[in-house]
Amino acid sequence: MTEPIVKYNKVTKYFDDLQVLDKIDFEIQQGEKVALIGPSGSGKTTFARLLMTLEEITDGTIEVEGEYLWHEKNEKGELSPASTEHLRKVRSNVGMVFQHFHLFPHMTVLENIIEAPITVKGKKKKEATKQGKEILDKVGLLDKADVYPAQLSGGQKQRVAIARALVMEPKVLIFDEPTSALDPELVGEVLEVIKDIADQGETSMLLITHEMDFAKEVADRIAFFDDGKIVEDGSPSEILYNPKSTRLKEFLERFMNTQTP
Ligand SMILES: Nc1ncnc2c1ncn2[C@@H]1O[C@H](COP(=O)(O)OP(=O)(O)OP(=O)(O)O)[C@@H](O)[C@H]1O
């Protein structure tokens, strides 16, 4: 069996005295798409931000493609905190798309996309531009290459943010509620782009979402998060139609009741 692309081992996170994640073990296999669902404040975003190194781990380890993210191993096999250089190298396999896009407002769409390939990967501008345009074409926005983010709709901004993550060719791509800041009529176009990426197969995905129908359609697995723990983890049909724990049953019932038609 091939190595998991992501492996959390007893991962714990505190913000001061507040424990947000409690000894979580979790894996994502190569090419696997995993959706995270769960109540607000249960720790899903923090869980994902640790993988992107946007929050610091308190205890436990995370591996990406068999390499420790937050640690380095010496000759004796002992772990010590990773150097910035190591952190940056391992982290470059991970991409993230945020709820609120996080585009650079003073750069055009194309400049937003080619910035990281040039500054982080050292690509030549010409090559980065060619690749950036190909990816923009993929998300249906080639005609917007030279406009600024303020001139785009929310759905278009999010598609640019997705293109910006994709251009770095991450092994694992995190989506943190990518449609929850959008007007309902703009949700579909973003979900369509995410589904296309999922259908292409090779990128592993971690998708935090409240869109249960979408999770069911795209994810190979759904993990239910509650109170800093993964309470259930299984196929979409097991999780959504055959929940075992009372917490998941309650969540799904509550969730369905608060959904607008
Ligand atoms: N930087 C921070 N400092 C202190 N507490 C934080 C910080 N970030 C998150 N928290 C707390 O950690 C807990 C988990 O938050 P997190 O955003 O991970 O949950 P979530 O499941 O993603 O919620 P939502 O679905 O609302 O986004 C919450 O109690 C939150 O207030």
The ligand as a Gaussian input file, in Angstrom:
#p B3LYP/6-31G(d) Opt

LIG

0 1
 N       -6.442000      32.291000      16.882000
 C       -7.261000      31.845000      17.851000
 N       -7.117000      32.210000      19.128000
 C       -7.922000      31.769000      20.091000
 N       -8.952000      30.904000      19.883000
 C       -9.157000      30.496000      18.634000
 C       -8.334000      30.932000      17.539000
 N       -8.794000      30.350000      16.390000
 C       -9.851000      29.589000      16.768000
 N      -10.077000      29.673000      18.096000
 C      -11.109000      28.955000      18.833000
 O      -10.947000      27.576000      18.558000
 C      -12.203000      26.920000      18.503000
 C      -12.323000      26.176000      17.174000
 O      -12.414000      27.128000      16.107000
 P      -12.417000      26.698000      14.575000
 O      -12.497000      27.954000      13.783000
 O      -11.291000      25.767000      14.337000
 O      -13.782000      25.890000      14.481000
 P      -14.649000      25.490000      13.201000
 O      -15.163000      24.130000      13.472000
 O      -13.833000      25.668000      11.979000
 O      -15.833000      26.537000      13.226000
 P      -16.665000      27.217000      11.994000
 O      -17.458000      26.122000      11.344000
 O      -17.516000      28.228000      12.703000
 O      -15.649000      27.857000      11.078000
 C      -13.265000      28.002000      18.710000
 O      -13.628000      27.985000      20.063000
 C      -12.521000      29.291000      18.383000
 O      -13.045000      30.373000      19.076000

